[in-house]
């Protein structure tokens, strides 16, 4: 993501400035696009192995939506456990 930020900061597009002329932070949409690019640049096998090592799967073939499902399910389980 640093590379994407560096490209943005060096370029002239998609920038907003304050009344005083200071550069505003990148928009939420721009940052989300960076997250998406960064996410898809990660090796899929690394993601699968990481979730298996953490015990978040039961051998199900993983895709991005499945990973999100297991991640949310785990958070709900840990909240219920603390109650």
C-alpha positions as CSV (number, residue, x, y, z in Angstrom):
1,X,0.0,0.0,0.0
2,X,3.0,2.3,0.6
3,X,3.7,2.2,-3.1
4,X,0.2,3.2,-4.0
5,X,0.3,6.0,-1.6
6,X,3.6,7.2,-2.9
7,X,2.2,7.2,-6.5
8,X,-0.8,9.2,-5.3
9,X,1.3,11.7,-3.4
10,X,3.7,12.2,-6.4
11,X,0.9,12.5,-8.9
12,X,-1.5,15.4,-9.6
13,X,-4.8,13.6,-9.8
14,X,-7.5,12.9,-7.1
15,X,-6.1,15.4,-4.6
16,X,-8.0,17.9,-2.5
17,X,-6.5,20.8,-0.5
18,X,-7.6,22.8,2.5
19,X,-8.4,26.5,2.3
20,X,-4.8,27.1,3.6
21,X,-3.4,25.1,0.7
22,X,-2.5,21.9,2.7
23,X,-3.0,18.6,1.1
24,X,-6.0,16.7,2.5
25,X,-5.8,12.9,3.2
26,X,-6.8,10.7,0.3
27,X,-10.5,10.0,0.0
28,X,-12.1,6.9,1.5
29,X,-12.7,5.6,-2.0
30,X,-9.1,5.9,-3.0
31,X,-7.9,4.2,0.2
32,X,-10.4,1.4,-0.4
33,X,-9.0,0.9,-3.9
34,X,-5.5,0.6,-2.4
35,X,-6.7,-2.0,0.1
36,X,-8.3,-4.0,-2.7
37,X,-5.1,-3.9,-4.8
38,X,-3.1,-4.9,-1.7
39,X,-5.5,-7.7,-0.8
40,X,-5.4,-9.3,-4.3
41,X,-1.6,-9.0,-4.4
42,X,-1.3,-11.4,-1.5
43,X,-0.7,-15.0,-2.5
44,X,-3.9,-17.0,-2.1
45,X,-2.1,-20.0,-0.7
46,X,-0.6,-17.8,2.1
47,X,-4.1,-16.7,3.1
48,X,-5.5,-20.2,3.1
49,X,-2.6,-21.6,5.2
50,X,-2.9,-18.7,7.6
51,X,-6.6,-19.4,8.3
52,X,-6.0,-23.1,8.6
53,X,-3.2,-22.6,11.1
54,X,-5.5,-20.3,13.1
55,X,-8.1,-23.1,13.1
56,X,-10.6,-20.9,11.2
57,X,-11.6,-23.5,8.6
58,X,-12.5,-27.1,8.3
59,X,-10.9,-27.8,4.9
60,X,-13.4,-25.8,2.9
61,X,-12.0,-24.3,-0.3
62,X,-11.5,-20.6,0.5
63,X,-12.4,-17.5,-1.4
64,X,-12.5,-13.9,-0.2
65,X,-16.2,-14.1,0.9
66,X,-15.6,-17.4,2.7
67,X,-12.7,-15.9,4.5
68,X,-14.8,-12.9,5.6
69,X,-17.5,-15.3,6.8
70,X,-15.1,-17.3,8.9
71,X,-13.5,-14.2,10.3
72,X,-16.9,-12.7,11.3
73,X,-18.0,-16.0,12.8
74,X,-14.9,-16.2,14.9
75,X,-15.5,-12.7,16.3
76,X,-19.1,-13.5,17.2
77,X,-18.0,-16.7,18.9
78,X,-15.4,-14.9,21.0
79,X,-17.9,-12.2,22.0
80,X,-20.4,-14.8,23.1
81,X,-17.7,-16.6,25.1
82,X,-16.8,-13.4,27.0
83,X,-20.5,-12.8,28.0
